[in-house]
């Protein structure tokens, strides 16, 4: 990661997805009933690989557009291929998402 804020966001996102119960697929985030919701929603309880990047960035900067930009920058850095991090989330599963967030680079 090139910027300190990106490093902090990635670290916090890893903590947010530390247990598989906080991970999901098929939506950026889900509430306690499993319904899709915005990753920034206070009702979000589970996130895909990209969702916690936006959530953690927003918690630091307090601006949705800036948070989305930070999340996109990190996501592209982690998986610079077509489909990117969302593809890893949907096709690779939780274990690969964890590996990706932990190593901080392409699989």
Buried (B, 14 or more C-beta within 10 A) or exposed (E): BEEEBBEBBBBBBBEBBEEEEBBBBEBBBBBEEEEEBBBBBEEBBBBBBBBBBBBBBBBBBEEEEBBBBBBBBBBEBBBEEEEBBBEBBBEBEBEBBBEBBEEBEEE
